[in-house]
Amino acid sequence: MDDQLLYAIDLADPSGEFEPASELLNALEVEFSSFFDRENCTVRHTVYSLSLKEAEENREKLSSALDQWREFGVELTMGEIFTIAKSEWSEAWKKYFKPISISDKLLIRPAWLDDAPLPGQKVLEINPGMSFGTGQHATTNYCLKCIDRFAGDKKRLLDAGCGSGILAIAGALLGYEVIDGFDFDPEAVAVAGENAALNKVADRISLEVGNAADWQGRAEKYDLVCANILGHLLIAFRFNIVSWVAPGGVLVLSGILDRDFDKVAAAFAEVGMKEIERFRDKDWTSGIFSA
């Protein structure tokens, strides 16, 4: 292929909402960007591939997924494969990522920006690569706020479904002593490691390839577990997930569509977790549970 071109597939989303389709595309492990087409009042998600063969494979993967996604209320229309100059994409997508002040203790800043922190505010620089987690999405943002909220009280942090590593890195910057993370995607774990190195905390974080079905972690349990995972997976693997939480510990469940949260909360109540609070942002609900 021409090394100056990418192969792309457009997905039109008439809902006008970024988050639901973005979450599902991330779960599908494709590289994409999203923007709002004001002229047509439509969100457009564009999936990128490095070769025509990869694009054809991605189109087949997307075609199989579209029917399933309707169950989540996500209706997408898929176009044909087309080419785009790398130079058009390599910078344009960055405009969607802005600095986020989580609290007076933590600023999330894309690595290509240099916005100054407040006095005493730690700076977490992030390069998302192909991994989910820049702090922009409601579910990640809530987890970051919880990590900030419990810093000092909790010492051992688990980032389940680490993506870009943003939660584990935040924990390191905010003083957690034991920080583990895992993701089922080896590339995500590699990106998380690069981001940990970028923030000079790689020696304080253990990152592994694993999944919620059978991951066991270190010998000790965790004071704070952040599970930013799709709702049906949280339910399916709830017995293993609650096994990670120490007595008196806190479990944060995120990545849950609003309409599914009651079902998730009930499933975790059945295995002994008490709901402490819930937080809704647009179509997503997250919650804190205690062991």
Residue pairs with C-beta under 8 A, 6 or more apart in sequence:
1 7
1 50
1 51
1 52
2 83
3 86
4 85
4 86
4 87
5 83
5 84
5 85
5 86
6 48
6 49
6 50
6 83
6 84
6 85
6 86
6 89
7 48
7 49
7 50
7 51
7 52
7 54
7 55
7 81
7 82
7 83
8 46
8 47
8 48
8 49
8 55
8 81
8 82
8 83
8 84
9 46
9 47
9 49
9 55
9 58
9 59
9 62
9 78
9 79
9 80
9 81
9 82
10 44
10 45
10 46
10 78
10 79
10 82
11 21
11 44
11 45
11 46
11 47
11 62
11 76
11 77
11 78
11 79
12 37
12 40
12 42
12 43
12 44
12 76
12 77
12 79
13 21
13 42
13 43
13 44
13 45
13 74
13 75
13 76
14 41
14 42
14 75
14 77
15 21
15 43
15 73
15 74
15 75
16 36
16 41
16 42
16 43
17 43
17 282
17 283
18 34
18 36
18 43
19 137
19 138
19 282
19 283
19 284
20 72
20 73
20 74
20 257
20 283
21 34
21 43
21 45
21 69
21 74
21 76
22 32
22 34
22 45
22 137
23 132
23 137
23 139
23 230
23 255
23 284
24 65
24 69
24 72
24 74
25 32
25 45
25 47
26 132
26 163
27 230
28 61
28 62
28 65
29 130
29 185
30 47
30 48
30 58
30 61
30 62
31 47
31 48
31 49
31 130
32 45
32 46
32 47
32 48
33 45
33 46
33 48
33 89
33 92
33 93
33 96
34 43
34 44
34 45
34 46
34 96
35 43
35 44
35 96
36 42
36 43
36 44
37 43
37 44
45 76
46 84
47 58
47 62
48 84
48 89
49 55
49 57
49 58
52 81
55 81
56 81
59 78
59 81
62 78
63 78
66 76
66 78
69 75
69 76
72 257
73 257
73 259
94 110
94 112
96 136
97 110
97 128
97 134
97 136
98 110
98 113
98 136
99 107
99 108
99 109
99 110
99 113
99 115
100 107
100 108
100 135
100 136
100 141
101 107
101 108
101 118
101 121
102 108
102 135
102 141
102 144
102 145
102 148
102 170
103 145
103 148
104 118
104 120
104 121
105 120
105 121
105 122
105 148
105 151
105 174
106 121
106 122
106 124
106 144
106 148
106 170
106 173
106 174
107 115
107 117
107 118
107 121
107 122
107 123
107 124
108 124
108 126
108 134
108 135
108 144
108 166
108 170
109 115
109 117
109 123
109 124
109 125
109 126
110 125
110 126
110 127
110 134
111 125
111 126
111 127
111 198
117 123
122 173
122 174
124 166
124 169
124 170
124 173
124 199
125 195
125 198
125 199
126 133
126 134
126 135
126 164
126 166
126 169
126 195
126 198
127 164
127 191
127 194
127 195
127 198
128 134
128 164
128 191
129 164
129 187
129 191
129 194
130 187
130 188
130 191
131 163
131 164
131 165
131 183
131 185
131 187
131 188
131 191
131 192
132 140
132 163
132 164
132 188
133 140
133 162
133 163
133 164
133 165
133 166
133 167
133 228
134 140
134 164
134 166
135 141
135 144
135 166
137 284
138 281
138 282
138 284
138 286
139 228
139 254
139 255
139 256
139 284
139 286
140 163
140 166
140 167
140 228
140 254
141 281
142 252
142 254
142 279
142 281
142 286
143 167
143 226
143 228
143 252
143 254
143 286
144 166
144 167
144 170
146 224
146 226
146 250
146 252
146 288
147 157
147 167
147 170
147 171
147 174
147 176
147 224
147 226
148 170
148 174
150 223
150 224
150 250
151 171
151 174
151 175
151 176
152 175
153 223
154 176
154 223
154 224
154 249
154 250
155 176
155 177
155 178
155 223
156 176
156 177
156 178
156 179
156 220
156 221
156 222
156 223
156 224
156 246
157 167
157 168
157 171
157 176
157 178
157 179
157 180
157 222
157 223
157 224
157 225
157 226
158 180
158 181
158 217
158 222
158 224
158 225
158 226
158 244
159 165
159 167
159 168
159 171
159 179
159 180
159 181
159 182
159 226
159 228
160 181
160 182
160 212
160 215
160 225
160 226
160 227
160 228
160 229
160 241
160 244
161 182
161 183
161 184
161 212
161 227
161 228
161 229
161 255
162 168
162 181
162 182
162 183
162 188
162 189
162 192
162 207
163 183
163 188
163 191
163 192
163 228
164 188
164 191
164 192
164 195
165 181
165 191
165 192
165 193
165 195
165 196
165 205
165 207
166 195
167 181
167 226
167 228
168 179
168 180
168 181
168 192
168 196
168 205
168 207
169 195
169 196
169 199
169 201
169 205
171 179
171 205
171 224
172 179
172 196
172 199
172 201
172 204
172 205
173 199
173 201
176 224
178 218
178 220
178 222
179 204
179 205
179 206
180 205
180 206
180 207
180 208
180 217
180 218
180 222
181 192
181 205
181 206
181 207
181 208
182 189
182 207
182 208
182 209
182 210
182 211
182 215
182 217
183 189
183 192
183 207
183 209
183 210
184 209
184 210
184 211
185 209
186 209
189 207
189 208
189 209
192 207
193 202
193 207
196 202
196 205
196 207
206 218
208 215
212 227
212 229
212 233
212 234
212 237
212 240
212 241
213 236
213 237
213 240
214 240
215 240
217 244
220 246
221 243
221 244
221 245
221 246
221 247
221 249
222 244
222 245
222 246
222 249
223 246
223 248
223 249
223 250
224 249
224 250
224 252
225 241
225 244
225 245
225 249
225 250
225 251
225 252
226 252
226 254
227 234
227 241
227 251
227 252
227 253
227 254
227 255
228 252
228 254
228 255
229 254
229 255
230 255
230 256
231 255
231 256
231 257
231 260
231 261
231 263
231 264
232 260
234 241
234 253
234 255
234 256
234 264
234 267
234 268
235 263
235 264
235 267
238 267
238 268
238 270
238 271
239 271
241 251
242 251
242 268
242 271
242 272
242 273
242 291
245 251
245 273
245 291
246 291
247 291
248 290
248 291
249 290
249 291
250 276
250 288
250 289
250 290
250 291
251 268
251 273
251 288
251 289
251 290
251 291
252 286
252 287
252 288
252 289
253 264
253 268
253 286
253 287
253 289
254 284
254 286
254 287
255 284
255 286
256 264
256 284
256 285
256 286
256 287
257 283
257 284
257 285
258 280
258 283
258 284
258 285
261 278
261 285
261 287
264 287
265 275
265 278
265 287
265 289
268 275
268 289
269 275
272 291
273 289
273 290
273 291
274 289
274 290
275 287
275 288
275 289
276 287
276 288
276 289
276 290
277 287
277 288
278 285
278 286
278 287
278 288
279 285
279 286
279 287
